[in-house]
């Protein structure tokens, strides 16, 4: 059943190291914490330079939403820069990652437990038609306002709102906006047990 998740209704929690904050959009299973989620999607603000938390057995994707850039040092040897030209990075959750920011950034953070789930995300522009690739899909309004319709129901999303779709929802959705606006479909592929 499609669930609209208004971003304004979600609480932000500060990071343990004080370097930013995170706002959880959705996770599975319901009520799961940072140690037992199968998948978790959040928006994070990185305010100062510092280390990321480690998540053993987790695949992570970080998508820059706002801010100039963030540079990541991964395991002390690999450097990756997220900016307007290259806004997406995927990496292992167990890696030692340290961030350097040029001013605060806002990022979409997708994490999936490697043994149980995998994820795929892309950035697209509405208006267009979307054909879902998985049984569970989260549509994240990265830009401005838009509507998502399956032909029977219509949902209005504002910037940073999400629409969580499960196996019972339509595979094809019409995404409309008054002006071209950015949207991020996150497909979640939960492995059969």
Long-range contacts (C-beta under 8 A, 24 or more apart in sequence): 1-166, 1-168, 1-169, 2-150, 2-153, 2-155, 2-163, 2-164, 2-165, 2-166, 2-169, 3-163, 3-164, 4-155, 4-157, 4-161, 4-162, 4-163, 5-161, 5-162, 5-163, 5-164, 6-158, 6-161, 7-43, 7-158, 7-159, 7-160, 7-161, 7-162, 8-158, 12-45, 15-53, 16-53, 17-50, 17-51, 18-48, 19-46, 19-47, 19-48, 19-49, 19-50, 19-51, 19-99, 20-44, 20-45, 20-46, 20-47, 20-48, 20-104, 21-45, 21-47, 22-109, 25-138, 25-140, 25-162, 26-138, 26-162, 26-164, 28-136, 28-188, 28-190, 37-111, 37-113, 38-112, 38-113, 38-116, 38-117, 38-190, 39-110, 39-111, 39-112, 39-113, 39-117, 39-119, 39-136, 39-188, 39-190, 40-109, 40-110, 40-111, 40-112, 41-108, 41-109, 41-110, 41-111, 41-138, 41-140, 41-162, 41-186, 42-108, 42-109, 43-106, 43-107, 43-108, 43-109, 43-160, 44-106, 44-107, 44-109, 45-104, 45-105, 45-106, 45-107, 46-70, 46-99, 46-101, 46-104, 46-105, 46-107, 47-101, 47-104, 48-101, 49-98, 49-99, 49-100, 49-101, 50-98, 50-99, 51-96, 51-97, 51-98, 51-99, 52-97, 52-98, 52-99, 54-93, 54-94, 54-95, 54-96, 54-97, 55-93, 55-94, 55-111, 56-93, 56-94, 57-93, 57-94, 57-113, 57-114, 57-115, 58-92, 58-93, 58-94, 58-111, 58-112, 58-113, 58-114, 59-90, 59-91, 59-92, 59-93, 59-111, 59-112, 59-114, 59-118, 59-119, 60-90, 60-91, 60-92, 60-93, 60-109, 60-110, 60-111, 61-88, 61-89, 61-90, 61-108, 61-109, 61-110, 61-111, 61-119, 61-121, 62-88, 62-89, 62-90, 62-91, 62-107, 62-108, 62-109, 63-87, 63-88, 63-107, 63-108, 63-110, 63-121, 63-123, 63-142, 63-184, 64-88, 64-105, 64-106, 64-107, 65-105, 65-106, 65-107, 65-108, 65-142, 65-160, 66-105, 66-106, 67-101, 67-102, 67-103, 67-104, 67-105, 67-106, 68-102, 68-103, 68-105, 69-101, 69-102, 69-105, 70-99, 70-100, 70-101, 70-102, 70-105, 70-107, 71-99, 71-100, 71-101, 72-97, 72-98, 72-99, 72-100, 73-97, 73-98, 73-100, 82-107, 87-123, 88-121, 88-123, 108-140, 108-142, 108-184, 110-186, 112-188, 115-191, 116-190, 116-191, 117-188, 117-189, 117-190, 117-191, 118-188, 118-189, 118-191, 119-186, 119-187, 119-188, 119-189, 120-186, 120-187, 120-189, 121-184, 121-185, 121-186, 121-187, 122-184, 122-185, 123-182, 123-183, 123-184, 124-175, 124-182, 124-183, 124-184, 124-185, 125-180, 125-181, 125-182, 125-183, 126-175, 126-176, 126-177, 126-180, 126-181, 126-183, 127-174, 127-175, 127-176, 127-177, 127-180, 128-175, 129-172, 129-173, 129-174, 129-175, 130-172, 130-173, 130-174, 130-175, 130-185, 131-171, 131-172, 132-165, 132-169, 132-170, 132-171, 132-172, 132-173, 132-185, 132-187, 133-185, 133-187, 134-187, 134-188, 134-189, 135-166, 135-167, 135-188, 135-189, 135-190, 136-164, 136-165, 136-166, 136-167, 136-187, 136-188, 136-190, 137-164, 137-165, 137-185, 137-186, 137-187, 137-188, 138-162, 138-163, 138-164, 138-165, 138-185, 138-186, 138-188, 139-163, 139-164, 139-165, 139-173, 139-175, 139-183, 139-184, 139-185, 139-186, 140-183, 140-184, 140-185, 140-186, 141-181, 141-183, 142-182, 142-183, 142-184, 143-177, 143-180, 143-181, 143-182, 143-183, 144-177, 144-179, 144-181, 145-177, 145-178, 145-181, 146-175, 146-176, 146-177, 146-181, 146-183, 147-175, 147-176, 147-177, 148-173, 148-174, 148-175, 149-173, 149-174, 149-176, 150-174
